[in-house]
Amino acid sequence: MREIRSTGGGIEIGAMATLREVIRHPDVSSQFGILGQAASKAASPQIQNQGTLGGNVGQDTRCWYYRDGWSCYRAGGNICYADTPTAMNREHAILGASRCVAVNPSDTAPVLVALDAEMVVVNNGGERVIPAQDFFIGPAVDIERMTALQPGDILTQIRIPSTWANARFYFEKARDRQVWDFPLANVASAAKVNNGVIEDIRIVANGVAPYPVRFIAAEDAVRGQQVGDQAADQAGQIAIRGVNPLAHNGYKVTLLRNLVMRSVRGEA
C-alpha cells in the first residue's frame, strides 16, 4: 500500500505513500509534477514526512464548530452553526453547500480530480474502483461524510492514467500562512495546449465547497481558444456563477475567479 510505480497506462500510488515520497518520486515528478507540487504545499515539511496521500484525500473538514464538538448537521444535529447571523465563517463554502457549509480542505484532491484519477477501495466484499470525481461527496449526498468511503472500506491505491501525463499543469494555493495552513482556496488545472490553442483542459478548485469542484462549463468555454486573457476572463466569470457567499467569506468569490483565470493562463 506504499509502493509508487509506473504502469503501461499511467502510475499507481499506494494510499500509504507519504506526501514526501510522492514529492520526491521521479515517476511522479516526470509525468505528473502537479501532484508533487500540491503535496509540497500541504501541512508542513515535518507532517509531509509522516502524512500519507490517502490521509490527505480522506481527511475530514476543518470547520471549527464541527471540530469543537458542536451538535451540527454533520455531527448528527439539526443546525449549521457556521451559517447563522453571528457565525464566524471566513473559511467556509461559497459553492455546493446543502445545509452544511464546511469545505473540503485537501490540497491533493483537486489535482487527482483534474488528472482523472481512480481510487481503489477494498472491504470484506471485494474491491471497487471509484473515479476521483465521484470519491469526494457533498452534504446533499451524505451530510456526515466527505468521501464515498463506507464503514469497513479501506482506500488502498490511487491510479492516475496517462491521459494527462506531461500536460501543462498549474497549481496554486491561497492561504493565510505559507506553511502548516489549510487552503482558503486552491486550484489545479491540466491543459493540452498546441500552438497556443487549448485543445483540452481540466479546472478544479477546492476549499470553496464541500468537495473539489470541477468547472466543466468553463472548460467547455475555453476549449479551442487561444491561451490568453480573453479565455482566462471567460473561465473566471463562469466559475463564479451561482456562488452564495456567507457573511464573512465574500472575498472567496474574487479569489476563486482569479485563481481560475491564472490556471487557464498557466501563470500567476
C-alpha positions, 0 to 999 in steps of 0.5 A, a space after each residue: 500500500 506504499 509502493 509508487 510505480 509506473 504502469 503501461 497506462 499511467 502510475 499507481 500510488 499506494 494510499 500509504 505513500 507519504 506526501 514526501 515520497 510522492 514529492 520526491 518520486 521521479 515517476 511522479 515528478 516526470 509525468 505528473 509534477 502537479 501532484 508533487 507540487 500540491 503535496 509540497 504545499 500541504 501541512 508542513 515539511 515535518 507532517 509531509 514526512 509522516 502524512 500519507 496521500 490517502 490521509 490527505 484525500 480522506 481527511 475530514 473538514 476543518 470547520 471549527 464548530 464541527 471540530 469543537 464538538 458542536 451538535 451540527 448537521 454533520 455531527 448528527 444535529 439539526 443546525 449549521 452553526 457556521 451559517 447563522 447571523 453571528 457565525 464566524 465563517 471566513 473559511 467556509 463554502 461559497 459553492 455546493 453547500 446543502 445545509 452544511 457549509 464546511 469545505 473540503 480542505 485537501 490540497 491533493 484532491 483537486 489535482 487527482 480530480 483534474 488528472 482523472 484519477 481512480 481510487 481503489 477501495 477494498 472491504 470484506 466484499 471485494 474491491 471497487 474502483 471509484 473515479 476521483 470525481 465521484 470519491 469526494 461527496 457533498 452534504 446533499 449526498 451524505 451530510 456526515 461524510 466527505 468521501 464515498 468511503 463506507 464503514 469497513 472500506 479501506 482506500 488502498 491505491 490511487 491510479 492516475 492514467 496517462 491521459 494527462 501525463 506531461 500536460 501543462 499543469 498549474 497549481 496554486 494555493 491561497 492561504 493565510 500562512 505559507 506553511 502548516 495552513 489549510 487552503 482558503 482556496 486552491 486550484 489545479 488545472 491540466 491543459 493540452 495546449 498546441 500552438 497556443 490553442 487549448 485543445 483540452 483542459 481540466 479546472 478544479 478548485 477546492 476549499 470553496 465547497 464541500 468537495 473539489 469542484 470541477 468547472 466543466 462549463 468553463 472548460 467547455 468555454 475555453 476549449 479551442 481558444 487561444 491561451 490568453 486573457 480573453 479565455 482566462 476572463 471567460 473561465 473566471 466569470 463562469 466559475 463564479 456563477 451561482 456562488 452564495 457567499 456567507 457573511 464573512 467569506 465574500 472575498 472567496 468569490 474574487 479569489 476563486 475567479 482569479 485563481 481560475 483565470 491564472 490556471 487557464 493562463 498557466 501563470 500567476 
